[in-house]
Amino acid sequence: MSLRIRLVVTLWLVTLLAGALTLGLAAGDAYKSARNDTQKTLVRASYVLERNYHMEPRMGDPLYAEMTSIKLLSVMAPGSCIRYEQGLITERRLCAGWQVFGPIAPAWFRETVEWFIKPPTPVLRTGSASPNGAFRIEASFDPVAASTLAWQRTRLALWQTLAMGAGVLLLGTITIIWRLGPVRGIVSGLDRLSRGDLETRVEPSGAREFARIAMAVNQLSDRLRASAAQSRALTRKLIEVEDVERQQLARDLHDEFGQTLTATAALAASISYAAAADRPDIERDAGAIGNNIRAMMECLRGAFARLRPPDLDDVGLAASLRTMMAGWEAQRGVQLTLGCNVDESAIHDAMALDIYRIVQECVTNAMRHGAPTYVDVSLQQSGASITLTVQDDGGGTLAPDTTGHGLLGIAERTSAMGGTLNMQQTEDGVRVRVTVPGAIVGRAA
């Protein structure tokens, strides 16, 4: 979930919580008003009973109690009730109407509100205005009236809250989407940067903080690009040194070891030829020495082929690959195929040598660590980019215990070309894919 969506969802949740708190406060305020009305009713009714001493001469009048009740009802708040007694008036209970509150609150609302908010409690007061005017009065608030008052105020607050909440959500959502617009570009740039696109640039926009983040991403891209260039240059230098050492080693083997083997083979042949007829053991041993020398020379020729760079300038990359693969076919009896669709003029010498060495290493690993029946090599060009794929069915693995300098050399040469390396374990064997970007090939040309 993106940051903008999370912020919008958070805004909605906060707004809903604020709305719920507003409705709760409205209901609580209604019950607070009910408690205040109960207290006011008690005070007003007490005042009426205290003032009744003016009517004491009429206490025996049958209408005295009714007139007192009428006076009390006139000062009672809607929804309040009183229970009182005074002098000759026995205990009576009066309740003021509360139709002004509107329809009765639903039962579920009454139960819910009373579960959270305690209904107003009755209040009691006693007093007298004359020796014969003692009174006792208790004021309370009808629970149904209290919940109905809360219902009406909550309904009113609900519409106000919905109107305000809709405005806050609409404007807040638009503001979040607008203000966080640059985040998408920054995240997209970081994703491209993590995938190795070091040409990534993020346009600074939006708030100052977002602009600074975009500038930091661009600076990081520049530093990574410079570091990658330095790394490729260093890797290229190391590979060139390695190739020079290979040439020197091949030359030393040919000049020193090759000549020594040739001389030894000649000596063995001479011993075999000069052996006496009664010493067949000498002839046999000399022949064995000669056979061992021929095997060593065959192995040495294979080493020469691997150490000496191919004649890429003279015959080209594709022809050199076919020659190398034909040697493996003749030696191991394995089918090696090459599919080549590249413009060799777009590949400079160092890149051609890297591609050749990568194919050579892949084929060598397939033969050394597996038992393939075929090795398929594909060199394809799409636009300016080049993709090399080497796949075999030898059953080899890419496990850490089989990973040696060969795979490391493939990775180093790929890095030196500025390409990407993908090695996969397939059902039958191993697939190695190297992709060199078009920009690198174009510069190499």
Wavefront OBJ file of the C-alpha trace (Angstrom):
o trace
v 0.000 0.000 0.000
v 1.432 3.359 -1.028
v 2.092 6.218 1.376
v -0.681 8.337 -0.113
v -3.259 5.571 0.307
v -2.125 4.945 3.877
v -2.397 8.640 4.707
v -5.846 8.870 3.098
v -7.021 5.801 5.024
v -5.566 7.274 8.215
v -7.371 10.547 7.538
v -10.659 8.690 7.075
v -10.166 6.692 10.273
v -9.269 9.808 12.253
v -12.302 11.624 10.828
v -14.575 8.706 11.723
v -13.113 8.634 15.231
v -13.569 12.390 15.585
v -17.164 12.050 14.355
v -17.845 9.298 16.877
v -16.351 11.432 19.654
v -18.479 14.388 18.534
v -21.648 12.312 18.664
v -20.621 10.964 22.057
v -20.016 14.482 23.329
v -23.412 15.559 22.002
v -25.114 12.728 23.894
v -23.086 13.496 27.008
v -23.993 17.182 26.774
v -27.675 16.229 26.566
v -27.417 14.258 29.800
v -25.499 17.134 31.361
v -28.358 19.466 30.397
v -30.799 16.986 31.940
v -28.858 17.080 35.224
v -28.784 20.885 35.158
v -32.523 21.011 34.430
v -33.125 18.634 37.330
v -31.210 20.917 39.687
v -32.972 24.038 38.355
v -36.354 22.368 38.740
v -35.528 21.542 42.357
v -34.513 25.120 43.080
v -37.575 26.637 41.399
v -40.012 24.187 42.989
v -38.473 24.814 46.404
v -38.947 28.520 45.897
v -42.623 27.967 45.041
v -43.187 25.900 48.171
v -41.347 28.436 50.330
v -43.576 31.170 48.944
v -46.712 29.169 49.743
v -46.849 30.654 53.223
v -48.709 33.589 51.616
v -51.542 31.141 50.939
v -51.548 29.582 54.397
v -54.975 31.145 55.262
v -56.352 29.098 52.366
v -54.731 25.806 53.287
v -58.118 24.373 54.069
v -59.413 25.333 50.618
v -59.900 22.183 48.479
v -58.242 24.006 45.568
v -55.071 24.763 47.502
v -53.271 21.581 46.483
v -54.308 21.944 42.825
v -53.179 25.561 42.702
v -49.837 24.556 44.223
v -49.425 21.821 41.613
v -50.188 24.282 38.834
v -47.547 26.664 40.133
v -45.006 23.857 40.373
v -45.676 22.637 36.838
v -45.125 26.146 35.530
v -41.540 26.204 36.834
v -40.547 22.617 35.954
v -38.213 21.933 33.017
v -39.479 19.608 30.244
v -38.805 15.984 31.119
v -38.338 16.645 34.854
v -40.412 15.115 37.668
v -40.904 16.101 41.320
v -42.282 14.326 44.357
v -43.209 16.654 47.217
v -45.265 17.097 50.365
v -46.038 20.263 52.382
v -48.140 20.751 55.417
v -51.620 19.457 54.692
v -50.657 18.377 51.176
v -49.870 14.691 51.132
v -47.079 13.325 48.935
v -47.703 14.036 45.294
v -45.738 13.377 42.096
v -45.719 15.701 39.106
v -43.991 15.290 35.719
v -43.591 17.945 33.047
v -44.222 16.940 29.451
v -41.303 16.513 27.053
v -43.038 16.416 23.686
v -40.785 19.329 22.705
v -37.929 16.832 22.432
v -39.562 15.101 19.479
v -40.201 11.385 18.856
v -39.040 8.919 21.480
v -35.501 7.606 20.974
v -35.239 4.048 19.623
v -34.760 1.306 22.183
v -31.302 0.379 20.846
v -30.136 3.970 21.261
v -31.468 4.183 24.815
v -29.742 0.953 25.777
v -26.462 1.979 24.145
v -26.370 5.447 25.665
v -27.323 4.266 29.138
v -24.553 1.666 28.902
v -21.959 4.445 28.460
v -23.609 7.379 30.283
v -25.207 7.244 33.712
v -28.743 8.730 33.769
v -29.353 11.822 35.981
v -29.810 10.874 39.644
v -32.657 12.352 41.768
v -31.898 15.306 44.053
v -33.625 15.993 47.393
v -34.295 19.136 49.370
v -36.248 20.000 52.520
v -37.169 23.364 54.012
v -39.889 25.599 55.514
v -41.173 29.152 55.197
v -43.192 29.143 58.467
v -43.748 26.825 61.412
v -46.587 25.155 59.524
v -44.977 25.335 56.058
v -42.398 22.557 56.232
v -41.874 20.809 52.873
v -39.884 17.991 51.335
v -39.222 17.809 47.605
v -37.328 15.397 45.319
v -36.551 16.261 41.693
v -35.557 13.762 38.986
v -35.431 13.488 35.200
v -37.363 10.921 33.204
v -34.798 8.427 31.748
v -36.743 8.095 28.509
v -36.889 11.875 28.213
v -33.127 12.102 28.842
v -32.330 9.522 26.142
v -34.765 11.238 23.752
v -33.062 14.587 24.358
v -29.695 12.884 23.652
v -31.169 11.276 20.518
v -32.359 14.597 19.119
v -29.090 16.362 19.834
v -27.086 13.444 18.435
v -29.150 13.486 15.234
v -28.534 17.199 14.859
v -24.819 16.738 15.551
v -24.734 13.797 13.121
v -25.758 15.892 10.148
v -23.362 18.645 11.137
v -20.584 16.094 11.609
v -21.316 14.421 8.272
v -21.221 17.755 6.473
v -17.990 18.804 8.138
v -16.448 15.324 7.819
v -17.256 15.161 4.108
v -15.572 18.501 3.584
v -12.523 17.489 5.621
v -12.219 14.136 3.837
v -12.630 15.627 0.385
v -10.225 18.505 0.900
v -7.813 16.379 2.939
v -7.719 13.612 0.336
v -7.123 16.100 -2.478
v -4.399 17.829 -0.444
v -2.629 14.565 0.404
v -2.681 13.359 -3.198
v -1.461 16.729 -4.435
v 1.242 17.325 -1.828
v 2.587 13.759 -2.019
v 2.665 13.716 -5.804
v 6.491 13.894 -5.928
v 6.764 10.740 -3.807
v 5.791 8.566 -6.771
v 8.650 9.959 -8.860
v 11.131 9.523 -6.006
v 10.067 5.914 -5.346
v 10.119 5.127 -9.068
v 13.613 6.585 -9.348
v 14.846 4.550 -6.382
v 13.343 1.392 -7.908
v 15.149 2.016 -11.195
v 18.331 2.759 -9.283
v 18.036 -0.512 -7.333
v 17.643 -2.395 -10.630
v 20.959 -0.995 -11.814
v 19.746 1.902 -13.985
v 22.437 4.373 -12.977
v 21.201 6.937 -15.514
v 18.182 7.550 -13.295
v 17.261 11.176 -12.646
v 14.476 12.431 -10.388
v 12.944 15.820 -11.110
v 12.919 17.927 -7.898
v 9.375 19.143 -7.252
v 6.841 19.666 -4.510
v 7.755 20.663 -0.979
v 11.307 21.639 -0.111
v 11.887 18.342 1.712
v 10.822 16.327 -1.356
v 13.033 18.457 -3.581
v 15.999 17.781 -1.278
v 15.274 14.037 -1.357
v 15.150 14.134 -5.181
v 18.481 15.976 -5.271
v 19.973 13.404 -2.879
v 18.765 10.583 -5.150
v 20.347 12.285 -8.157
v 23.625 12.763 -6.276
v 23.556 9.111 -5.247
v 22.967 8.119 -8.871
v 25.935 10.234 -9.990
v 28.201 8.713 -7.348
v 27.089 5.181 -8.154
v 27.632 5.837 -11.855
v 31.133 7.157 -11.202
v 31.882 4.253 -8.876
v 30.578 1.757 -11.424
v 32.718 3.347 -14.121
v 35.790 3.120 -11.889
v 34.949 -0.481 -11.035
v 34.552 -1.396 -14.698
v 37.838 0.303 -15.527
v 39.610 -1.552 -12.736
v 38.028 -4.859 -13.725
v 38.987 -4.234 -17.340
v 42.564 -3.548 -16.280
v 42.683 -6.738 -14.208
v 41.275 -8.755 -17.103
v 43.862 -7.287 -19.449
v 46.588 -8.176 -16.970
v 45.152 -11.688 -16.739
v 45.124 -12.031 -20.537
v 48.739 -10.830 -20.718
v 49.700 -13.360 -18.043
v 47.926 -16.079 -20.006
v 49.879 -15.185 -23.129
v 53.129 -15.157 -21.183
v 52.296 -18.482 -19.549
v 51.444 -20.015 -22.921
v 54.708 -18.705 -24.355
v 56.730 -20.046 -21.424
v 55.028 -23.441 -21.625
v 55.664 -23.601 -25.348
v 59.286 -22.431 -25.174
v 60.365 -24.303 -22.058
v 58.043 -27.149 -21.290
v 57.212 -27.944 -24.917
v 60.839 -28.131 -25.984
v 61.701 -30.258 -22.969
v 58.916 -32.707 -23.771
v 59.983 -32.864 -27.412
v 63.580 -33.587 -26.408
v 62.446 -36.189 -23.901
v 60.250 -37.863 -26.504
v 63.219 -37.985 -28.899
v 65.402 -39.456 -26.174
v 62.816 -42.104 -25.380
v 62.590 -43.031 -29.058
v 66.397 -43.233 -29.266
v 66.556 -45.504 -26.199
v 63.869 -47.734 -27.647
v 65.710 -47.930 -30.982
v 69.106 -48.633 -29.375
v 67.883 -51.219 -26.910
v 69.541 -54.625 -27.236
v 67.511 -57.497 -28.555
v 67.877 -59.369 -25.271
v 66.490 -56.356 -23.298
v 62.822 -56.056 -24.270
v 62.117 -54.413 -20.922
v 64.133 -51.355 -21.953
v 62.183 -51.036 -25.200
v 58.926 -51.468 -23.305
v 59.801 -48.821 -20.736
v 60.990 -46.426 -23.415
v 57.712 -46.922 -25.297
v 55.731 -46.203 -22.107
v 57.732 -43.037 -21.582
v 56.996 -42.004 -25.145
v 53.277 -42.629 -24.697
v 53.213 -40.569 -21.508
v 55.046 -37.753 -23.246
v 52.581 -37.775 -26.143
v 49.672 -37.610 -23.644
v 51.366 -34.710 -21.873
v 51.909 -32.923 -25.165
v 48.229 -33.417 -26.074
v 47.224 -31.966 -22.723
v 49.686 -29.141 -23.281
v 48.174 -28.355 -26.676
v 44.768 -28.110 -24.967
v 46.225 -25.725 -22.438
v 47.740 -23.658 -25.254
v 44.334 -23.433 -26.902
v 42.761 -22.192 -23.666
v 45.552 -19.802 -22.751
v 46.283 -18.225 -26.119
v 43.745 -15.601 -27.269
v 41.915 -16.558 -30.457
v 42.617 -14.840 -33.739
v 39.560 -12.603 -33.447
v 41.011 -9.898 -35.649
v 41.641 -12.316 -38.481
v 38.679 -14.714 -38.451
v 36.090 -12.907 -36.286
v 34.183 -13.820 -33.148
v 31.703 -16.286 -34.633
v 34.392 -18.243 -36.511
v 36.596 -18.395 -33.411
v 33.696 -19.715 -31.364
v 32.940 -22.388 -33.950
v 36.595 -23.452 -33.996
v 36.690 -23.730 -30.233
v 33.401 -25.659 -30.130
v 34.544 -28.000 -32.920
v 37.576 -28.890 -30.797
v 35.316 -29.865 -27.911
v 33.091 -31.895 -30.233
v 36.068 -33.827 -31.547
v 37.462 -34.382 -28.055
v 34.282 -35.269 -26.128
v 31.796 -36.265 -28.809
v 29.255 -33.706 -27.539
v 26.996 -31.742 -29.865
v 27.726 -28.015 -29.665
v 25.603 -25.580 -31.661
v 26.043 -21.857 -32.242
v 23.329 -19.415 -33.230
v 24.846 -16.053 -34.068
v 22.973 -12.972 -35.225
v 25.226 -10.031 -34.438
v 26.967 -7.283 -36.327
v 30.575 -7.991 -35.372
v 31.618 -4.547 -36.531
v 29.719 -3.130 -33.541
v 31.860 -5.157 -31.099
v 35.365 -3.960 -30.289
v 38.270 -6.325 -29.607
v 38.079 -6.303 -25.784
v 34.351 -7.048 -25.786
v 34.745 -9.798 -28.396
v 37.482 -11.386 -26.284
v 35.275 -11.172 -23.173
v 32.406 -12.889 -24.976
v 34.749 -15.577 -26.277
v 36.201 -16.227 -22.811
v 32.724 -16.390 -21.250
v 31.597 -18.999 -23.799
v 34.840 -20.878 -23.305
v 34.390 -20.928 -19.537
v 30.746 -22.003 -19.778
v 31.577 -24.882 -22.113
v 34.529 -25.920 -19.951
v 32.367 -25.934 -16.817
v 29.671 -27.953 -18.574
v 32.232 -30.579 -19.606
v 34.064 -30.584 -16.283
v 31.115 -30.615 -13.852
v 28.505 -32.477 -15.862
v 27.883 -34.970 -18.638
v 26.101 -32.994 -21.365
v 24.869 -34.401 -24.656
v 24.572 -30.928 -26.119
v 25.639 -27.354 -25.413
v 23.678 -24.607 -27.137
v 25.287 -21.183 -27.582
v 23.180 -18.261 -28.782
v 24.533 -14.798 -29.557
v 21.715 -12.473 -30.558
v 21.526 -8.746 -31.223
v 18.400 -6.695 -30.528
v 18.877 -3.117 -31.615
v 22.274 -2.194 -30.215
v 22.174 -4.580 -27.246
v 23.662 -8.089 -27.375
v 22.465 -11.150 -25.466
v 24.650 -14.229 -25.017
v 23.001 -17.448 -23.807
v 24.814 -20.712 -23.055
v 22.676 -23.677 -22.043
v 23.509 -27.343 -21.509
v 21.835 -30.559 -20.339
v 24.779 -31.874 -18.358
v 23.059 -31.828 -14.979
v 25.643 -29.522 -13.410
v 24.779 -27.269 -10.480
v 25.423 -23.735 -9.303
v 25.843 -24.799 -5.679
v 28.478 -22.915 -3.644
v 30.759 -25.957 -3.493
v 31.051 -26.008 -7.307
v 31.451 -22.269 -7.688
v 35.086 -21.506 -8.450
v 37.191 -18.938 -10.243
v 35.485 -19.739 -13.537
v 32.109 -18.318 -12.562
v 33.860 -15.436 -10.838
v 35.709 -14.704 -14.086
v 32.393 -14.718 -15.983
v 30.957 -12.214 -13.506
v 34.047 -9.987 -13.740
v 34.036 -9.931 -17.533
v 30.314 -9.194 -17.577
v 30.847 -6.310 -15.154
v 33.723 -4.982 -17.258
v 31.384 -4.847 -20.264
v 28.736 -3.031 -18.196
v 26.320 -5.900 -18.729
v 24.073 -8.024 -16.534
v 24.621 -11.683 -15.664
v 21.859 -14.201 -14.983
v 22.764 -17.803 -14.094
v 19.931 -20.271 -13.586
v 19.642 -23.910 -12.628
v 17.354 -25.647 -15.136
v 15.779 -29.093 -15.031
v 18.535 -30.508 -17.270
v 21.553 -28.372 -16.506
v 22.658 -24.754 -16.322
v 21.709 -21.650 -18.290
v 23.984 -18.602 -18.370
v 22.690 -15.382 -19.921
v 24.746 -12.213 -20.372
v 23.119 -9.034 -21.665
v 25.207 -6.078 -22.771
v 23.179 -2.830 -22.978
v 22.867 -0.993 -26.241
v 24.531 2.117 -24.809
v 27.639 0.111 -23.896
v 27.798 -1.568 -27.294
v 27.317 1.776 -29.014
v 30.183 3.342 -27.081
v 32.313 0.284 -27.672
v 31.808 0.567 -31.408
l 1 2 3 4 5 6 7 8 9 10 11 12 13 14 15 16 17 18 19 20 21 22 23 24 25 26 27 28 29 30 31 32 33 34 35 36 37 38 39 40 41 42 43 44 45 46 47 48 49 50 51 52 53 54 55 56 57 58 59 60 61 62 63 64 65 66 67 68 69 70 71 72 73 74 75 76 77 78 79 80 81 82 83 84 85 86 87 88 89 90 91 92 93 94 95 96 97 98 99 100 101 102 103 104 105 106 107 108 109 110 111 112 113 114 115 116 117 118 119 120 121 122 123 124 125 126 127 128 129 130 131 132 133 134 135 136 137 138 139 140 141 142 143 144 145 146 147 148 149 150 151 152 153 154 155 156 157 158 159 160 161 162 163 164 165 166 167 168 169 170 171 172 173 174 175 176 177 178 179 180 181 182 183 184 185 186 187 188 189 190 191 192 193 194 195 196 197 198 199 200 201 202 203 204 205 206 207 208 209 210 211 212 213 214 215 216 217 218 219 220 221 222 223 224 225 226 227 228 229 230 231 232 233 234 235 236 237 238 239 240 241 242 243 244 245 246 247 248 249 250 251 252 253 254 255 256 257 258 259 260 261 262 263 264 265 266 267 268 269 270 271 272 273 274 275 276 277 278 279 280 281 282 283 284 285 286 287 288 289 290 291 292 293 294 295 296 297 298 299 300 301 302 303 304 305 306 307 308 309 310 311 312 313 314 315 316 317 318 319 320 321 322 323 324 325 326 327 328 329 330 331 332 333 334 335 336 337 338 339 340 341 342 343 344 345 346 347 348 349 350 351 352 353 354 355 356 357 358 359 360 361 362 363 364 365 366 367 368 369 370 371 372 373 374 375 376 377 378 379 380 381 382 383 384 385 386 387 388 389 390 391 392 393 394 395 396 397 398 399 400 401 402 403 404 405 406 407 408 409 410 411 412 413 414 415 416 417 418 419 420 421 422 423 424 425 426 427 428 429 430 431 432 433 434 435 436 437 438 439 440 441 442 443 444 445
